[in-house]
Amino acid sequence: MSPDKVVEAVLLASEEPLSVKTLGRLFEERMSGAAIENILSDLQEKWKDSGLQLSESAGGWRFRTSAEMKPYFDRLHAKKAPRYSRAALETLAIIAYRQPVTRGDIEEIRGVAVSAQILKAFEEREWIEVVGHREVPGRPSLYATTVRFLDDLNLKSLSDLPPLEDIGSVAS
């Protein structure tokens, strides 16, 4: 079986992104990372003008539908994605840009109390997690974003987040 076909099929069938290392383990004689990356590059080129795109995120490689397909999926799935309040989005942005942070840090930056429901919602979505505890009285939890957060936003790393200056111009 052609390695290209194997990698393509596995990526199409996978629910989660797959790393180059994981893809290399598909074969009896392990393929080098460079060989897998060549296959991935060829697959990106092959699929570039279709309704699917092969993209890399923090968790690895996966097929995603093209942005131009969104209106069609919206008609198919009446269920809307969760809409988050401004307070929730501000909380998530603080965690993403300042991590690791405590609930107290978030409240200090925002100037208002943070609802436990907001943090719980993002934990349930697996966008944030507790990564430790600050060594101060009460040992508050330290929150940070997850690989799932990066994958869902199609980011390779936190450095792919837009600069804070750009966000200010979008918000106004």
C-alpha positions as CSV (number, residue, x, y, z in Angstrom):
1,M,0.0,0.0,0.0
2,S,1.3,3.4,-0.9
3,P,2.4,5.5,2.2
4,D,0.6,8.5,0.7
5,K,-2.7,6.6,0.7
6,V,-2.2,5.3,4.2
7,V,-1.5,8.7,5.7
8,E,-4.4,10.3,3.7
9,A,-6.8,7.7,4.9
10,V,-5.7,7.8,8.5
11,L,-5.9,11.6,8.6
12,L,-9.4,11.6,7.0
13,A,-10.7,9.0,9.5
14,S,-9.0,10.4,12.6
15,E,-11.1,12.5,15.1
16,E,-8.0,14.1,16.6
17,P,-4.9,15.7,15.0
18,L,-2.0,13.3,14.5
19,S,1.7,14.2,14.9
20,V,4.4,13.4,12.4
21,K,5.9,11.0,14.9
22,T,2.5,9.1,15.2
23,L,2.1,9.0,11.4
24,G,5.6,7.6,11.1
25,R,4.6,4.7,13.4
26,L,1.9,3.5,10.9
27,F,4.5,1.6,8.9
28,E,6.3,-1.6,9.6
29,E,9.5,0.1,8.7
30,R,9.3,3.4,10.5
31,M,9.4,6.3,8.1
32,S,11.5,9.4,8.8
33,G,9.9,12.6,9.9
34,A,11.2,14.2,6.7
35,A,9.5,11.5,4.6
36,I,6.2,12.0,6.4
37,E,6.5,15.8,6.1
38,N,6.9,15.4,2.3
39,I,3.8,13.2,2.2
40,L,1.9,15.9,4.2
41,S,3.1,18.6,1.8
42,D,2.0,16.6,-1.2
43,L,-1.4,16.0,0.4
44,Q,-1.8,19.7,1.2
45,E,-1.2,20.5,-2.4
46,K,-3.6,17.8,-3.6
47,W,-6.4,19.0,-1.4
48,K,-5.8,22.8,-1.6
49,D,-8.7,23.6,-4.0
50,S,-11.3,21.3,-2.4
51,G,-13.8,21.6,0.4
52,L,-11.3,20.1,2.7
53,Q,-7.9,21.3,3.8
54,L,-5.0,19.6,5.5
55,S,-3.8,21.8,8.3
56,E,-1.3,21.7,11.1
57,S,-2.1,22.8,14.6
58,A,-0.4,22.3,18.0
59,G,-1.7,18.7,18.3
60,G,-0.6,17.7,14.8
61,W,-2.1,17.4,11.3
62,R,-5.8,17.0,10.5
63,F,-8.3,17.6,7.7
64,R,-10.7,20.4,8.2
65,T,-13.4,21.8,6.1
66,S,-12.6,25.0,4.2
67,A,-13.9,28.3,5.6
68,E,-16.0,28.7,2.5
69,M,-18.0,25.6,3.5
70,K,-19.3,27.2,6.7
71,P,-22.7,28.4,5.3
72,Y,-23.5,24.9,4.1
73,F,-22.7,23.3,7.4
74,D,-24.7,26.0,9.2
75,R,-27.8,24.9,7.1
76,L,-27.1,21.2,7.9
77,H,-26.6,21.7,11.6
78,A,-29.2,24.0,13.1
79,K,-27.4,23.7,16.5
80,K,-25.4,26.9,16.9
81,A,-21.9,26.9,18.5
82,P,-21.9,28.2,22.0
83,R,-21.9,32.0,22.2
84,Y,-19.8,33.4,25.0
85,S,-20.4,36.6,26.8
86,R,-17.9,39.5,26.7
87,A,-16.9,38.6,30.3
88,A,-16.2,35.0,29.2
89,L,-14.1,36.0,26.2
90,E,-12.2,38.6,28.3
91,T,-11.4,35.8,30.8
92,L,-10.3,33.4,28.1
93,A,-8.1,36.1,26.5
94,I,-6.4,36.9,29.8
95,I,-5.7,33.2,30.3
96,A,-4.3,32.8,26.8
97,Y,-2.1,35.9,26.8
98,R,-0.9,35.9,30.5
99,Q,-0.8,32.2,31.4
100,P,-0.4,30.8,33.9
101,V,-2.8,33.0,35.9
102,T,-5.0,32.6,39.0
103,R,-8.6,33.6,39.3
104,G,-7.3,36.5,41.4
105,D,-5.0,37.6,38.6
106,I,-7.9,37.6,36.2
107,E,-10.1,39.6,38.6
108,E,-7.3,42.1,39.1
109,I,-6.9,42.7,35.4
110,R,-10.7,42.8,34.6
111,G,-11.5,44.8,37.8
112,V,-14.5,42.5,38.5
113,A,-15.1,39.1,40.0
114,V,-14.8,36.1,37.7
115,S,-17.7,33.7,37.6
116,A,-16.8,30.1,38.5
117,Q,-19.2,29.1,35.7
118,I,-17.0,30.8,33.1
119,L,-14.0,28.9,34.2
120,K,-16.0,25.6,34.4
121,A,-17.4,26.1,30.9
122,F,-13.9,26.5,29.4
123,E,-12.6,23.5,31.5
124,E,-15.4,21.3,30.2
125,R,-14.7,22.4,26.6
126,E,-11.1,21.4,27.4
127,W,-9.8,24.9,26.5
128,I,-8.2,25.6,29.9
129,E,-6.9,23.4,32.7
130,V,-5.3,23.8,36.1
131,V,-1.5,23.5,35.6
132,G,-0.4,24.0,39.2
133,H,-0.9,26.1,42.3
134,R,0.7,29.4,43.2
135,E,2.8,29.1,46.4
136,V,1.0,31.7,48.4
137,P,-1.6,31.3,51.2
138,G,-4.6,29.4,49.9
139,R,-2.6,28.0,47.0
140,P,-4.8,29.2,44.3
141,S,-5.1,27.3,41.0
142,L,-3.0,28.4,38.0
143,Y,-4.9,28.2,34.7
144,A,-3.5,27.8,31.3
145,T,-4.8,27.0,27.8
146,T,-4.6,23.5,26.4
147,V,-3.5,21.9,23.2
148,R,-7.2,21.4,22.5
149,F,-7.7,25.2,22.6
150,L,-4.9,25.6,20.0
151,D,-6.3,22.8,17.8
152,D,-9.9,24.2,17.9
153,L,-8.6,27.6,16.9
154,N,-6.3,26.0,14.3
155,L,-3.1,27.5,15.9
156,K,0.3,25.8,16.0
157,S,1.3,27.7,19.2
158,L,0.4,30.6,21.4
159,S,2.7,32.8,19.4
160,D,0.2,32.5,16.5
161,L,-2.4,34.5,18.6
162,P,-2.8,38.0,17.2
163,P,-0.7,40.6,18.9
164,L,-2.6,42.5,21.6
165,E,-2.3,45.8,19.6
166,D,-4.3,44.2,16.7
167,I,-7.0,43.1,19.1
168,G,-7.6,46.7,20.3
169,S,-8.2,47.8,16.7
170,V,-10.7,45.0,16.1
171,A,-12.6,45.7,19.4
172,S,-13.1,49.4,18.6
